[in-house]
Amino acid sequence: MPLFDFVCRSCGTQFESLVRPAPYGDPPTACPSCRSEDLDRLLATFAVKSAEKTQAAAAAKNAKAASVARRDHIAELQDQEKHRKEDH
């Protein structure tokens, strides 16, 4: 059963939806935000691959990991300071 990406023409929401063949009698796909059936089907993201896209994804992952590491380090320092104050 194919999974398709859509954009709603009414509200601009992008979403993905499972679309089964017509014999199953499923209702037409509707926007989850505004329930409109005025949709455009987008190109599947797996169909487009480039070195720039891969590098951008890796950079975003590394930036997120660095942010989490900084936050964890700050929390650890604050916890150490708290315990140091309690001991004195």
N, C-alpha and C positions, 0 to 999 in steps of 0.2 A: 504494500500500500504506500503510495508516494506521499511524501511530506513536501509541501510547497510553502514558499515565502510569499506573503501578500503585503500590500500597502493599501490602506483604506483611502478612497478618494474624498470621503466626507470629512474625516478628522485627522488623517495623516498617520495613524497608528500603523506600525509595522509589526507583523506577527507571522507565525507559521501555523499551518493547519494540515491535518491528515485528510487527504481527499481520496475517497474510495470510488471505484467505478460506478457508473449510473445504475446498474441492476440492483444495487443494494438499497436504493431508494432513500439515501441520506439527503437531508435538506441542504440547500446551497450553503457554502461557507459564508459566515457573517463576521463582521468586525467584533472582537471581544469588548471593545470600549463603547462603541455607539450602536452596535447591532446592524449597521448598514451592510447591504450586500453589494454595494458599488465599489468593487475591489479591482486592483491591478495585480497580476501575478508577476513576481520578480524573478530574475535569474537566480538560480541556486548558487549559494556562496561557494560550494565545493567545485563548481564549474570554472571558477576564476582563481588562478594561483599565480603568484609572482614572487620574486625574490624580495621586493619592497614590502609586500604584504606580510611575508614570513618574518622579515627583519622588524617590522613594526610590531607584530605580535610578540616577538621575543623581547623587544625593548619595553613594551608595556608590562610583560610578566616580570622582567627584572626590576622595573621601577616599583611595581607593587611589592615585590619581595623586599626591596630595600626599605620601603616605607614601613612594612610590618616589622622588619628587624629594628629600625629606629624606634618605633613605638614600644617594642618589647624591651629594648635597652633602657629607654627612659623609665618605663614602669619598674624595671629591676633596680635602677638607681634610686628611684623614689622609695621603693620598698626597703632597700638597704639603709637609706637615710632615716626612715621611720623607725626601724629596729635599733639603729644607733642611738637615736634620741630616747627610746624606751629604756635602753640599757644604762643611760647616764642619769 
